[in-house]
Amino acid sequence: MFREKISILSFQFWILLFLPLVECSPGDRDPHFQLCSRKCIVNCINQQHSFLSWGCKGECEYDCMFRITDERTKLGLDILQYYGKWPFYRLFIIQEPASFIFSVLNLVSQIIGWIHYSKNVDSSFKFYGLAKVQSFINSVAWTCAIIFHTRDTYWTEKMDYFSAAAVIGVSLFTCFSHIIGDMESFATKFIGALILSVFSFHIYYMAFIHFDYGYNMKFLVSNGIINITVWFIWSWINRKKRPVGKCVLVMGGTLLLASLEVFDFPPIFWILDGHALWHFGTIPIPFLWFSFLTENALFETSKSSLD
C-alpha cells in the first residue's frame, strides 16, 4: 500500500515536470491594446481621479480592453483574455463582482463548516489538528480570492494562486493521512514532506522563475484529479464500513464543477464566466466537506470506544 502511494506521487511529479509552458494572455500582447493603453496613459496622467478609480494605468487598460473587445465582437472575431482574465463589467472598484460575491459565500460556508466540526469533534481526536489547519488554509484562500476578485494586482494575483495551491496540497495530505490512519507514522510524515516539497517548488517557480497561467492551471488540475481519484478509491474501499456519502458527493461535485474551469468561456453579459460559475457551484462544498469529516471522526471515536 505504501509503495502504491509513493508511485502515485512519483507519477504526479513526472507529469508536472514535462508540462508544456505557455505565454501570457493574447489580449495584453495585442499591439492595438498596447498602443491604446500607452496613448491613454499619456493623456490621463495629469487628470484628477476619485478614490474609486484604479488610477491611470488601470483605468486606461479597462477602457482599452472594452474598446477593442467591442470592435472584435462587431467583426465577429474571438474575444481575448487580458492578463489571464476575460473582460468583465466592474462594480465600483470590484473587478469581478460575481466571483467576489460567490467567494464571500464560500468563506461563510467554510466558517460554518468548521464551527460544526469543532462543536461535535473532541479536540483530542487524532485528525482534529489537521482539520483545523485545513480549515485555516481554506479560509485564508477564500479571503485571498475575495481580495483578488476585488482587484487583480501583482500581489493579489499571487495570493490567490498560491493559496489555491495550498488548499489542494493540504487536501492531498488529508487524503493520504486518512488512508494511513496514523498521523505519527513514518509514511504519513514522508508523504507530507514530499507534498510540501512539490508544492513549495511550484510556488517558488511561479514566484521567482516564471509566472505562467497555463502551467499553474495544469498543476492545480492534475493535483486536483489525483486528490479526487484517491478519495474516490478510499470511499469505495470503505463504503460498507464508514459514512462516505458526503465525501463522494463533494469529490463528484468538485470534478463536475472543474469542467467550468477547464472549458472556460467568455462572460455572459460580461459578468458570469466559467470561473464565476465554478465559485457559485462550490458554495455548499466547504460545509459538506467538514460535515463529512465530522461524521468520519464521530464514527472513529465510537468505534474506538467499543473496542
Helices and strands as residue ranges (DSSP letters): H 2-17, H 26-29, H 31-44, H 55-74, H 97-120, H 128-150, H 154-180, H 186-204, I 205-209, H 213-237, H 245-262, H 274-281, H 285-306
